Amino acid sequence: MAVQLDLENELARKGHRMILSGQPVTLHCHHYNINLQKTLEDILGEEGVLLLYRSVEEAIYGGFKPILKHYNQIKTLKSKLEMAAILYQNSGLGVIHFQDMGPEGGRIVSNASHHVTGWLAKHGRRKTPGCHFTRGWIAGALEAMFQYPIGHYQVKELECKMVRHGDCVFDATANGS
Amino acid sequence: MTIDGTKIIHAVMEGSMIRESKGIIPLFGVYLSLFSVHYYNKLSFHFEKIMGKEREAEAQSLLIKAAQECGYATFHGIRNSWEWDELVTPMIEKREDQIQGFTAVAVAFGWGDLKVEELIPNEKLVIRVSDSYEANGYREQYGLSDSGKCYMLRGVTGAFMDLIYGEDYPDGCRGFLAEEPLCRAKGDPYCEFIARKSSHHPGVEKEG
């Protein structure tokens, strides 16, 4: 059975509030998301990058856990990874493919993302990889999936479309691996 | 004709179900993403904490600026989109109605229950919000604050005036700046944003 996220039911409104799978969410555009990233990087450097990474990691950890609980027919690793990729795409964040994944980590490839499109549109090519949002997202999603605490995975970006590589390539490694 | 916010919410909810092949939400002429309010709150409030008391004003100013530049570019894109032309333009009778259109889109985006309380053309805009995710998030995480915490909405209020009464895009950003005299994070019953002309506005004489 193909994994599906029932977006029409999962994305709802409670008055003026927007809810995705029970979690309060909001729509923001690439101008805001990229402005926030640039502000953090410019002002705080590595500390700002880490703040962005950890903030996404914690948010998706809290958001993905109830989805996995709700869709309890999703039991296999393959289907959980598929659900994570669907959630990423349904959130308008782009496309990710998990490759050779296991509890110890693995490789993730993305050929398109909101942050890459937004960064290139606003600032052009970077000298260093810049998908800190996606790195944090992957870490938090894996921690929710494998039921590890926040911080268990370290996600590095090996190649990045913001520096004009063909794809964004991420490596996820579990602590102690 | 007044702006029908329900129609705009309906269009945003429909549109936010659409993904192009790259997994991106193209709606109202901009790329949108849907993400947890906890993320935005943690980012803003931890940034402020890391900057510390000495650089608190600078942190707030940077967050407001980031939001104002975003609001300026975003709502410029929105009002030039085919969705705006099709949905909102028929409801607009006078220039000032665009502000009602902007706030209706902001409500549809899940930014809060924005209401225009007062608009003096080219002078002053007052927006009231009783359920801002920023104020709620601050109170939940840190308790009562001693200053306004809705940096995103504060920047966006200024941007709305910039787009209607400022210089032509892209030269009019921050011609208006907003204050937040009332904020639920401080214990006030609602958040209130007041945008007025700033010293950057070409119609304001510089002091000294």
Contacts between the chains, C-beta under 8 A, distances in Angstrom:
chain1	res1	chain2	res2	distance
A	7	B	17	5.8
A	8	B	17	6.9
A	11	B	13	7.3
A	11	B	16	6.8
A	11	B	17	7.1
A	11	B	34	7.5
A	13	B	9	7.0
A	13	B	13	6.8
A	15	B	113	7.3
A	16	B	107	5.1
A	16	B	110	7.3
A	16	B	112	6.4
A	16	B	113	4.3
A	16	B	131	6.6
A	17	B	110	6.3
A	17	B	131	7.3
A	18	B	34	7.6
A	18	B	109	7.6
A	18	B	110	3.3
A	20	B	34	6.2
A	23	B	36	5.7
A	23	B	38	7.9
A	24	B	36	7.0
A	24	B	37	4.7
A	24	B	38	7.6
A	24	B	110	7.7
A	24	B	133	6.6
A	25	B	34	5.3
A	25	B	35	6.0
A	25	B	36	5.6
A	25	B	37	6.5
A	25	B	110	6.4
A	26	B	34	7.5
A	26	B	35	7.1
A	26	B	37	5.3
A	26	B	40	6.9
A	26	B	109	6.3
A	26	B	110	4.0
A	26	B	111	6.2
A	26	B	133	6.3
A	27	B	12	7.1
A	27	B	16	6.4
A	27	B	25	7.8
A	27	B	32	4.9
A	27	B	33	7.3
A	27	B	34	5.7
A	27	B	108	7.9
A	27	B	109	4.1
A	27	B	110	5.9
A	28	B	32	7.0
A	28	B	33	6.4
A	28	B	35	7.2
A	28	B	40	7.3
A	28	B	70	7.8
A	28	B	109	7.3
A	29	B	30	4.1
A	29	B	31	6.1
A	29	B	32	5.4
A	29	B	33	7.8
A	29	B	70	6.8
A	29	B	74	4.8
A	29	B	77	7.8
A	30	B	30	6.8
A	30	B	31	4.5
A	30	B	33	7.7
A	31	B	30	7.1
A	31	B	69	6.9
A	31	B	70	4.1
A	31	B	73	4.5
A	31	B	74	5.2
A	32	B	66	7.0
A	32	B	67	6.6
A	32	B	70	3.8
A	32	B	74	7.1
A	32	B	152	7.5
A	33	B	33	6.6
A	35	B	66	3.9
A	35	B	67	7.6
A	35	B	69	5.9
A	35	B	70	5.3
A	36	B	40	7.9
A	36	B	43	6.1
A	36	B	66	5.7
A	39	B	47	7.7
A	39	B	62	5.2
A	39	B	63	7.4
A	39	B	66	5.1
A	40	B	43	7.4
A	40	B	47	6.4
A	43	B	47	7.9
A	43	B	51	7.6
A	43	B	62	6.6
A	44	B	47	7.3
A	44	B	50	6.3
A	47	B	50	6.4
A	48	B	47	7.5
A	51	B	43	6.6
A	51	B	46	5.6
A	51	B	47	6.5
A	51	B	50	6.8
A	52	B	43	6.6
A	54	B	42	7.9
A	55	B	39	5.2
A	55	B	42	4.2
A	55	B	43	4.8
A	55	B	46	7.1
A	56	B	39	5.8
A	58	B	38	7.2
A	58	B	39	7.8
A	58	B	42	6.7
A	59	B	35	6.9
A	59	B	36	4.0
A	59	B	38	4.8
A	59	B	39	3.8
A	59	B	42	7.2
A	60	B	36	7.4
A	62	B	36	7.3
A	62	B	38	6.7
A	63	B	36	5.4
A	88	B	23	7.0
A	89	B	19	6.0
A	89	B	23	3.8
A	90	B	19	6.9
A	90	B	34	7.6
A	91	B	33	5.9
A	91	B	34	4.6
A	91	B	35	6.1
A	92	B	16	7.5
A	92	B	19	6.7
A	92	B	23	6.9
A	92	B	24	5.7
A	92	B	25	3.5
A	92	B	31	7.4
A	92	B	32	5.6
A	92	B	33	4.2
A	92	B	34	5.5
A	93	B	23	6.6
A	93	B	33	5.4
A	93	B	35	7.6
A	94	B	22	6.2
A	94	B	23	4.5
A	94	B	24	6.4
A	95	B	22	6.3
A	95	B	23	4.4
A	111	B	22	7.8
A	112	B	21	7.9
A	112	B	22	3.5
A	112	B	23	6.1
A	112	B	24	7.0
A	113	B	22	7.8
A	113	B	23	7.5
A	113	B	24	7.9
A	114	B	23	7.9
A	114	B	24	5.6
A	114	B	31	5.9
A	114	B	33	4.6
A	117	B	22	7.2
A	117	B	24	6.2
A	117	B	31	5.9
A	118	B	31	6.1
